[in-house]
Amino acid sequence: MAKKKKTSDKDVVISVKNVTKEFTYYEDKAYFLKERLTNLKRNKKQKHVVLENVSCDITRGETVALIGVNGSGKSTLLKLLSKIIYPEKGEIVIKGKVSSLLELGAGFNTDFTGRENIYFNASIYGLGRKDVDKVIDKIIEFSELGDFIDSPVRTYSSGMYMRLAFSIAVNVEADILLIDEILAVGDQHFQDKCLKKMQELKEKKKTMVFVSHSMAQVKSFCDRAIWIYQGKMRMDGPTEEVTAAYLQEQG
């Protein structure tokens, strides 16, 4: 059973109440009508429960890590928070502007230049052209892309994608930042730069939810950890306490 952290309703900016998420898949999907008619068993549907009855509250200014083995449901929860997908049951309430880094380069048009994609991607976060004009120099400078900012994104390496995506996400003045393993990409210099920027945002009382398999990053950066195991809340509490229990079970 999950150990739940007690919070007051005041300053709660993310509220997850009894959330369940399922995905439907076919055992052996038939693509043609003849196949469907001759072998109906191929169309048998299965439901996979990824998250079951998950609840948690996150308050303004908290930096929270979601930890667990692959397939436990961490990234699914982050996608639910970003409203990329929606739960079958339960309720998620978020107060404030959300910026997310869930998939490298998601939302980029590869035929556009980096500069054009800044305007395009920032619009997803609700920024108009005049708003982007105020921060575009800061975004470009942070990305360290130099002259490549005016080259098509299709010519970028994965590291360059990450630099641009991160630079946009952390400079759109969001209240809540959702991050999924994005810091696993790129060289050590830029990873350190990203962590420094996130520390600045933390000091500004921005709320961050952080998925990572790096317990060193989690322990050095996050105030609190939520351990998800087989789609259920296993433990929720101070980072050191939760990570110690998690690592002990991993052996």
N, C-alpha and C positions, 0 to 999 in steps of 0.2 A: 504494500500500500504506500502511496506517495506521502511523504512528509511535506505538508503545505506550509508555506510562509504566510503569516498573518499580516494583513494590510488593512488600512482604513480606506474608506471610499474616497477620501480626499486625495487628490492628486493622482488617482488611477487613470492612466491614459490608454492602457490596453487591458481589456477585460474579456477573457475567454471562459465561457460557461457551458459545461457539459457538451463539448464539441465532439462529434463523430464524423469521420470522413471515410467513404468507401470508394473503391474503383471497381468497375465491371470489366471483365475480359472474357474472351471465348477460348475454350479448351483447344479447338482446332477450327478456326473460322473458315468457312467456305465462301469464296468470292464470286462464284457463278451460280446462277439459278439452278442449273442442272445438278450441280454438286449439293446444293441445299436440299433439293427434292429427293435425291437418291440416298443421301446419308444425313438424316436430320440430327443425328447425335453430334455431328461436327459443329453444330450451331449452339451447343449447350453453353449457357452463360454461367460464369462463376463470379461471386463477389468477394473482394478482398478488403477487409477492414484495416485501414492504415492507421487511423487514430480512433480511440474509443473512450468516450466520456471524459475528455481532457478539460481541465479547468485551471486557470491561473490568472492572477492580476499582476500587472507591471505598472509601477508608479513612475511619475515624471522624474527624469534624471538617472534612472537605474540603467546599469549595463548588465544584461542578462545573457548567459550562455545556455544554449540548448545542446546537450551532449547525449551520446548514445552510439551504439554500433550502427553500421550501415543498414538501412532498411527499417530502422526503428520508428521513423515518422517525423524526424526533426525538420527536414526540408519541406515536407508536406505542411507542417504547422506554419512555417515561415511563409509559404505560398498562400495559405489561408489568411494570414495576417495582412499580406499585400493585396488580397482580393483578386489574385490570379485565378484561384479556384474557390469554391464555396462548400460549406459543410452540409451533410445530409441532415444532421441534427445539431442542436445547440445554437449558441449566439456568440458573435464576436463584435465588440464595440471598441472603436478606436477614436481617440480625441486628438486631433492635430494632423499636420501635414506629414505624409510618409514618403520617404525615399528608400529605394531598395536596390541591392546588388545580389540578385538571385542566380542569374545565368550570365556568363561572360558575354558582353556585347548584345544582350537581349534588347530589342527595340531599335538597334542600329540598322540603317539602310546601307548595305555594303557598296552601293554605287555612289553614295554621297561622300563628300570629303569629311574629314574629322570635324572641321569647323561647322559644316552644314548639319552634321549629326548632333552637335552640341545644341543647336536650336531645335532640331527635331526631337531629340531625346528629352530635353528640358521641358518641352511642351507637355510631355506625359505627366510631369510633376506639377503642371498648372501654371508654368511661367510663360508669359507673353514675350514677344521679341524685345520690348524695351527692358523687361526684367533681365533677360539674358545678356543684353548689351552691358548691363552693369557689372556682370560677374564673368563675362567670357574671357577676359584677360587673365583673371585669377585661375580659371579652369585650365586654360592653355598652359600657363606657367607651371601649374602643379603637375600636369600630365607629362611634362618634359618631352613633348613630341616635336618641338621645334618646327622646322619647315614641313614635316610630315602632316601637320595639322591641315594642310591644304591638299593632301593626297587622298584618293579614294580609300575608304576603310577596308575594302577587299585586299589592299596591298599590305595591311597591317599584320604583324605577328600577334600571337596570343597575348604576349606581354604588353604590346602597344594597345590592344583592345582593352585590357584590364586597366591600364593607366588612364585611358580616356573615360571608361565607364565609372571608375572610382572617382575621378576628378569631378565629373558631373554630379554624381550622387552626393558628394560631401560639400558641394558648393551651392546647392539650391536652397539653402536655409530651411531645411526640413526640421520638424520637431522630433520625428522618430526615424531611425535608420535601421534597416533590416539587412543583415549581411550573411551570405551563405558561402563559406569556404573561399571567398574571393581572394583572401590574402595568401592562399596556397599557390597562386600564380605570380610569376614575376621574380626579379632578382632580389637579393637580400636588401640592397639599398632602398628599393621602392617599397618593399614590405615594411621596413623600419619607418620610412616616411609616412606610410599609411597609418601605422600604429600611432605615430606621433600626432597625426591629424585627428585620429579618433580620440586620443587622449585630450586634445584641445576641445573637441566637441563634448566630451564627457565633463570637462571642467565648466563648460557653458550650460550644463544640465540638460543636454540632449539625451533622449532615451534611445538606447541601442539594444537590439536583440541579435545575437551573434552565434551562428552555427560553426563549430570547429571540432576537428579531431585532435587538435594540438592542445593538450592539457597545460602545457607551459604558457601558451598564449592566453588560455582561459583563466588560469590562476593569476597571471600578471595583470590582466586587464579588466576582468569581470567581477562585479560585486556579488553576484548571485548566479547559481547554476540550477538548471532544471534538467533532470535526467529522465529521458524517455526510453522505455523498454517495451518492445513488442507492441507499440502503439498506445501504451498507457503511461501515466505519470508514475515514475518509480520513486523520485525524491526531488524535493524543492527546498533549497536553503542556501546558506553561505557557501561560497565557491569552494573553499578549502575542504569543508565537510563533505560536500557532494562529490567532488572530484576524488577525494580519498576513498570513499565508498565505491565509486565507479571503478577506479584503478584496482582496488582490492579484488573486486569480482572478476575483472579481466585477467587477473593472475599475473 
